Amino acid sequence: MDWLQTLLTDPESVAHIVMLYAFVIVLGVLLGKIKIFGVSLGVTFVLFAGILMGHFGFTGNVNILHFIREFGLILFVFCIGLQVGPSFFSSFKKGGMTMNLLAFGIVALNITVALVLYYALNGRVELPMMVGILSGAVTNTPGLGAAQEAINQLHTAGVIQNVPQIALGYAVAYPLGVIGIIGAMILVRVIFRINSKVEEEDWNSVTDDSQNKPHIVHLEVHNEAIFGKEISYVMNLAGRPFVVSRIRKEGKVSISNPDTILNKGDQIFVVCSEADAEAVSAFIGKEVTVDWEEPNSPLVSRRILVTKSEMNGKKLGQLKLPNLSGVNITRVNRSGVDLFANPNLVLQVGDRVTAVGSQDAIENVATEMGNSMKRLNEPNILTIFVGIFVGILFGSLPFAFPGIPTPVKLGLAGGPLVISILIGRFGYKLNLVTFTTQSANLMLREVGLLLFLASVGIEAGGKFFETVVQGDGLLWVGCGFLITFIPLIIVGLVGRGYFKINYFMLMGLIAGSNTDPPALAYATQSTGSDAPAVGYSTVYPLTMFLRVLTAQLIILLLM
């Protein structure tokens, strides 16, 4: 039975390490399914399972554990960056600016409360441990990884002699952090006596995506000013973008193009944005009811999947499909949302375009765009690893600042995160296909997160009982709760009382500013609207970036 004992206890055995990770992850995921008052901690239980196994002496080679931890963190933050990249910069527009300012205020207040507690306790809780507590209190795992990376930098530079296990503070503060976030949502609701039905009606009344949402209208040409004019001329004269998909002249339906002449009584199939529909109708003529489906009609309507990398980043107008192929693109579906096919709309791999034309012409356009589901399901590995390579290089660049003993680096968490955000937003300009199916992105992200949490737990488990149970564990819990609760209440009162933000949107803001999926799940269950998800996604990109950056800066500036 020596082989079994070696398999279970030899820290240098690769088989032992793989089995240990598998057991920790399975145990953590199963425990994470347990719900208390409808809320679960999810995969965070993997951290506690790792701590448990580490406490009982199950560990592995330090270098291997370190590699798995860092690689898991890189995968996790890179996939997050790819997901949030397309919306990162647009989230600052219009109402998003107010939302992101409030989220920035929560981040700043979290740090302020943590530093006040650190100095008030006169160093009883060491600064690195306070940063670990801060990361747990705001339920931000990448921030923990970034702080650990900064500590390792200081240790390598000889500034500090020992590497503290800040994951212990994170583990202790995390559970009450989730409770504190949801508690803040409930308290704001009680203080302002929120009526859920009124809030949902208010949200539905102000939600407007009419600038992008396509609208179909059938018109009969009656404006004398456009008789005998080409469609391209009429579009410029109207000052509103629209697409004439089909035209009926003297009872015969045909495809149109920019050079098609409009005459009195022509009936046209128009697609435009919902916001422009009334103006376009008033300019061209009266709205009519037309049956465009004719027996033996040569025209067909079909959805085509954009899968060729050559199409990535091209504007619809650049393709000149009406003139070259006799095909009109009327709508573009992206991530389940229909968009008006404006000539300036940039195509991305994964888009589904609605094309109208003859069967042969449609087939040619489908071939040109790819239209291959198999190709779309294949992961774009090149983009992922090019991004990771560049991200690590960028994260390793030293930036010297006066008064800081060692150069500041974004590290293995910050570098890949910044690069992945930029690739997600601008990658198409470098011919990088950034499309990844949601399931593939989630798989890579969850695997990375699980490996990171398991590694951190196993490494920290050996000192958990001594440090937390026999030490200042309860003090850490109290500090974590104050770090969580105080900023959320302050910003929640300001957001609702001064800025009059919709309550469900505010719930999403509170969850997003703490990058906390369990809190988002609670908020989503509270309403039938998508307001919490919108608020969460609006502030999530900036918040994630700030959490990763500030966790490092606190360590590097104050140690």
SULURZI-V78109 format. One record per residue. N is the residue number from 1. RES is the residue in one small letter. OMEGA is omega in radians with two decimals (* if undefined). NEAR is the number of other C-alpha atoms within 8 Angstrom. Layout:
BEGIN
n = [N;N]
res = [RES;RES]
omega = [OMEGA;OMEGA]
near = [NEAR;NEAR]
END
This chain:
BEGIN
n = [1;2;3;4;5;6;7;8;9;10;11;12;13;14;15;16;17;18;19;20;21;22;23;24;25;26;27;28;29;30;31;32;33;34;35;36;37;38;39;40;41;42;43;44;45;46;47;48;49;50;51;52;53;54;55;56;57;58;59;60;61;62;63;64;65;66;67;68;69;70;71;72;73;74;75;76;77;78;79;80;81;82;83;84;85;86;87;88;89;90;91;92;93;94;95;96;97;98;99;100;101;102;103;104;105;106;107;108;109;110;111;112;113;114;115;116;117;118;119;120;121;122;123;124;125;126;127;128;129;130;131;132;133;134;135;136;137;138;139;140;141;142;143;144;145;146;147;148;149;150;151;152;153;154;155;156;157;158;159;160;161;162;163;164;165;166;167;168;169;170;171;172;173;174;175;176;177;178;179;180;181;182;183;184;185;186;187;188;189;190;191;192;193;194;195;196;197;198;199;200;201;202;203;204;205;206;207;208;209;210;211;212;213;214;215;216;217;218;219;220;221;222;223;224;225;226;227;228;229;230;231;232;233;234;235;236;237;238;239;240;241;242;243;244;245;246;247;248;249;250;251;252;253;254;255;256;257;258;259;260;261;262;263;264;265;266;267;268;269;270;271;272;273;274;275;276;277;278;279;280;281;282;283;284;285;286;287;288;289;290;291;292;293;294;295;296;297;298;299;300;301;302;303;304;305;306;307;308;309;310;311;312;313;314;315;316;317;318;319;320;321;322;323;324;325;326;327;328;329;330;331;332;333;334;335;336;337;338;339;340;341;342;343;344;345;346;347;348;349;350;351;352;353;354;355;356;357;358;359;360;361;362;363;364;365;366;367;368;369;370;371;372;373;374;375;376;377;378;379;380;381;382;383;384;385;386;387;388;389;390;391;392;393;394;395;396;397;398;399;400;401;402;403;404;405;406;407;408;409;410;411;412;413;414;415;416;417;418;419;420;421;422;423;424;425;426;427;428;429;430;431;432;433;434;435;436;437;438;439;440;441;442;443;444;445;446;447;448;449;450;451;452;453;454;455;456;457;458;459;460;461;462;463;464;465;466;467;468;469;470;471;472;473;474;475;476;477;478;479;480;481;482;483;484;485;486;487;488;489;490;491;492;493;494;495;496;497;498;499;500;501;502;503;504;505;506;507;508;509;510;511;512;513;514;515;516;517;518;519;520;521;522;523;524;525;526;527;528;529;530;531;532;533;534;535;536;537;538;539;540;541;542;543;544;545;546;547;548;549;550;551;552;553;554;555;556;557;558;559]
res = [m;d;w;l;q;t;l;l;t;d;p;e;s;v;a;h;i;v;m;l;y;a;f;v;i;v;l;g;v;l;l;g;k;i;k;i;f;g;v;s;l;g;v;t;f;v;l;f;a;g;i;l;m;g;h;f;g;f;t;g;n;v;n;i;l;h;f;i;r;e;f;g;l;i;l;f;v;f;c;i;g;l;q;v;g;p;s;f;f;s;s;f;k;k;g;g;m;t;m;n;l;l;a;f;g;i;v;a;l;n;i;t;v;a;l;v;l;y;y;a;l;n;g;r;v;e;l;p;m;m;v;g;i;l;s;g;a;v;t;n;t;p;g;l;g;a;a;q;e;a;i;n;q;l;h;t;a;g;v;i;q;n;v;p;q;i;a;l;g;y;a;v;a;y;p;l;g;v;i;g;i;i;g;a;m;i;l;v;r;v;i;f;r;i;n;s;k;v;e;e;e;d;w;n;s;v;t;d;d;s;q;n;k;p;h;i;v;h;l;e;v;h;n;e;a;i;f;g;k;e;i;s;y;v;m;n;l;a;g;r;p;f;v;v;s;r;i;r;k;e;g;k;v;s;i;s;n;p;d;t;i;l;n;k;g;d;q;i;f;v;v;c;s;e;a;d;a;e;a;v;s;a;f;i;g;k;e;v;t;v;d;w;e;e;p;n;s;p;l;v;s;r;r;i;l;v;t;k;s;e;m;n;g;k;k;l;g;q;l;k;l;p;n;l;s;g;v;n;i;t;r;v;n;r;s;g;v;d;l;f;a;n;p;n;l;v;l;q;v;g;d;r;v;t;a;v;g;s;q;d;a;i;e;n;v;a;t;e;m;g;n;s;m;k;r;l;n;e;p;n;i;l;t;i;f;v;g;i;f;v;g;i;l;f;g;s;l;p;f;a;f;p;g;i;p;t;p;v;k;l;g;l;a;g;g;p;l;v;i;s;i;l;i;g;r;f;g;y;k;l;n;l;v;t;f;t;t;q;s;a;n;l;m;l;r;e;v;g;l;l;l;f;l;a;s;v;g;i;e;a;g;g;k;f;f;e;t;v;v;q;g;d;g;l;l;w;v;g;c;g;f;l;i;t;f;i;p;l;i;i;v;g;l;v;g;r;g;y;f;k;i;n;y;f;m;l;m;g;l;i;a;g;s;n;t;d;p;p;a;l;a;y;a;t;q;s;t;g;s;d;a;p;a;v;g;y;s;t;v;y;p;l;t;m;f;l;r;v;l;t;a;q;l;i;i;l;l;l;m]
omega = [3.14;-3.11;-3.13;3.12;3.10;-3.12;-3.06;-2.99;-3.06;-3.09;3.14;-3.11;3.10;3.13;3.11;-3.10;3.13;3.11;3.13;3.12;-3.12;-3.13;-3.13;-3.10;3.12;-3.13;-3.12;3.14;3.11;3.11;-3.12;3.12;3.14;-3.12;3.06;-3.05;3.09;-3.09;3.08;3.11;3.06;-3.03;3.09;3.10;3.07;3.10;-3.12;3.08;3.09;3.10;-3.14;-3.13;3.10;3.14;-3.12;2.98;3.09;-3.08;-3.12;3.10;-3.05;-3.11;3.12;3.10;-3.13;3.14;-3.12;3.13;-3.08;3.14;3.08;3.12;-3.14;3.12;-3.09;-3.06;-3.14;3.13;3.05;-3.14;3.11;-3.11;-3.04;-3.06;-3.11;-3.09;-3.02;-3.07;3.13;-3.12;-3.14;-3.08;3.03;-3.09;3.13;3.13;3.10;-3.14;-3.11;3.05;3.10;3.10;3.07;3.11;3.10;3.13;-3.13;3.14;3.06;-3.14;-3.13;3.14;-3.14;-3.12;3.08;3.12;-3.14;-3.12;3.13;3.12;3.04;3.06;3.12;2.98;-3.08;-3.07;3.12;3.13;3.09;3.08;3.05;3.08;3.11;3.14;3.10;-3.11;3.13;3.06;-3.08;-3.10;3.10;3.09;3.07;3.12;3.13;3.12;3.10;3.10;3.12;3.10;3.11;3.08;-3.14;3.12;3.12;-3.13;3.11;-3.13;3.08;-3.08;-3.08;3.10;-3.11;3.12;-3.07;3.09;3.10;3.09;3.10;-3.09;-3.12;-3.04;-2.99;-3.07;-3.14;3.05;3.10;3.13;-3.14;3.13;3.14;3.09;3.11;3.09;-3.11;-3.12;3.08;3.13;-3.14;-3.08;-3.07;3.10;-3.06;3.02;-3.03;-3.09;3.13;-3.13;3.12;3.11;3.11;3.14;-3.12;-3.11;-3.08;3.13;-3.07;3.05;-3.02;3.12;-3.12;-3.06;-3.11;-3.14;-3.12;3.11;3.12;-3.02;3.01;-3.03;3.13;-3.12;-3.09;-3.09;-3.11;3.08;3.11;-3.10;3.10;-3.13;3.14;3.11;3.14;3.14;3.11;-3.13;-3.14;-3.13;3.13;3.12;3.04;3.12;3.01;-3.05;-3.12;3.13;3.08;3.08;3.12;3.06;-3.11;-3.12;3.10;3.07;3.13;3.01;-3.08;-3.10;-3.13;-3.12;3.08;3.09;-3.11;3.08;3.07;3.09;-3.04;3.11;-3.01;2.99;3.13;3.08;-3.11;-3.12;-3.07;-3.00;-3.09;-3.12;3.13;3.13;-3.12;-3.08;-3.02;-3.09;-3.04;3.12;-3.10;3.06;-3.06;3.02;-3.06;-3.13;3.13;3.06;3.12;3.12;3.13;-3.07;3.09;3.06;-3.06;3.07;-3.09;-3.12;3.11;-3.11;3.13;-3.13;3.13;3.14;-3.05;3.10;3.13;3.04;3.14;-3.12;-3.14;-3.06;3.11;-3.07;-3.13;-3.10;-3.03;-3.04;-3.08;-3.13;3.07;3.00;-3.05;-3.12;3.07;3.10;-3.11;-3.14;3.08;-3.12;3.09;3.11;3.05;-3.06;3.06;3.13;-3.14;3.13;-3.13;3.13;3.06;3.06;-3.08;3.08;3.00;-3.10;3.05;-3.07;3.12;3.13;3.09;-3.09;-3.12;-3.13;3.11;3.14;3.14;3.13;3.11;3.10;-3.12;-3.10;3.11;3.09;-3.12;3.13;3.12;-3.14;-3.12;-3.13;3.11;-3.11;3.12;-3.06;-3.09;-3.11;-3.09;-3.05;2.96;3.13;3.12;3.13;-3.14;-3.13;3.12;3.07;-3.12;3.14;-3.12;3.13;3.13;3.06;-3.09;3.08;3.13;3.08;3.13;-3.00;3.14;-3.13;3.14;3.07;3.06;3.02;-3.06;3.08;-3.05;-3.10;3.10;3.12;-3.13;-3.11;-3.14;3.07;3.14;3.11;3.12;-3.12;-3.00;-3.05;-3.11;3.13;3.09;-3.12;3.05;3.11;-3.06;-3.11;3.00;3.12;-3.10;-3.13;3.12;3.12;-3.13;3.14;3.13;-3.10;-3.11;3.10;3.11;-3.13;-3.12;3.11;-3.14;-3.10;3.12;-3.14;-3.13;-3.13;-3.13;-3.13;-3.05;-3.00;-3.08;-3.09;-3.03;-3.08;-3.11;-3.03;-3.00;-3.04;-3.13;-3.09;-3.03;-3.09;3.14;3.09;3.11;3.12;3.13;3.12;-3.13;-3.13;3.11;3.12;3.13;-2.85;-3.04;-3.14;-3.10;3.11;-3.13;-3.10;3.09;3.11;3.13;-3.10;-3.13;-3.05;-3.07;-3.07;3.09;3.14;3.09;-3.02;-3.12;3.02;3.13;3.07;3.09;3.09;-3.12;3.12;-3.11;3.14;3.05;-3.13;-2.97;3.14;3.11;3.11;3.08;3.12;3.10;-3.13;-3.12;3.12;-3.08;-3.05;3.07;-3.12;3.11;-3.09;3.13;3.14;3.11;3.12;-3.14;-3.08;3.14;-3.05;-3.04;-3.09;-3.13;-3.11;3.14;3.12;-3.12;-3.14;-3.12;-3.08;-3.05;3.11;3.11;-3.06;3.12;3.14;-3.03;-3.10;-2.96;3.14;*]
near = [4;5;6;7;9;10;10;8;9;10;11;8;10;7;7;15;12;8;8;10;11;8;8;13;12;9;10;15;12;8;9;14;9;7;9;6;4;6;8;10;12;10;10;10;12;18;15;11;14;17;16;11;13;15;13;8;7;12;12;12;8;6;6;8;11;9;8;11;14;10;10;14;16;13;12;14;13;12;13;11;16;13;10;13;15;11;10;12;8;7;11;10;8;6;7;11;10;8;12;13;8;10;13;10;10;12;12;8;9;12;10;8;11;13;8;8;9;14;8;7;8;7;9;6;10;8;10;11;13;13;15;15;18;15;14;18;17;13;12;13;8;12;14;17;10;17;15;9;12;13;12;9;9;12;12;7;8;7;8;8;6;5;8;6;7;14;11;12;13;15;12;12;16;14;9;11;15;14;8;11;14;10;8;12;11;8;9;11;10;8;6;6;6;8;6;7;6;7;12;12;8;9;11;8;6;6;6;5;6;9;9;10;11;14;10;8;10;12;14;14;14;9;10;6;4;10;10;7;10;11;13;8;8;10;11;8;6;8;6;8;8;10;11;13;14;11;13;11;9;5;5;6;10;8;13;13;11;9;8;8;9;12;10;10;8;12;11;13;12;13;15;14;15;11;7;10;11;7;7;10;12;8;8;12;11;10;9;7;5;5;5;5;5;6;4;4;8;7;10;9;8;8;8;11;14;16;15;11;9;5;12;13;10;10;11;13;9;7;7;9;10;11;9;6;10;13;15;15;13;13;13;13;11;10;5;5;6;11;11;14;13;9;8;7;9;9;12;12;14;10;13;11;13;12;14;15;14;11;9;6;11;13;8;9;10;11;8;7;12;10;11;9;8;6;7;10;7;6;8;10;6;6;10;8;8;8;12;13;8;10;15;12;9;11;14;11;8;7;7;8;7;4;5;10;6;9;9;11;10;14;12;15;16;13;15;19;14;11;14;17;15;10;14;14;11;8;12;13;7;6;10;10;11;12;8;8;8;6;6;9;11;9;8;11;13;9;10;14;12;12;13;14;13;16;14;13;17;17;12;13;15;12;8;12;10;8;10;11;9;8;7;9;11;7;7;13;11;8;11;16;13;9;15;14;11;9;12;12;11;8;11;13;10;9;12;12;7;7;7;7;8;10;10;12;14;14;13;17;15;14;14;16;16;10;12;13;7;11;11;15;8;11;12;12;7;6;10;7;9;8;10;16;11;10;15;16;11;14;16;12;13;9;15;11;11;9;12;15;12;9;14;14;9;10;14;14;8;5;6]
END
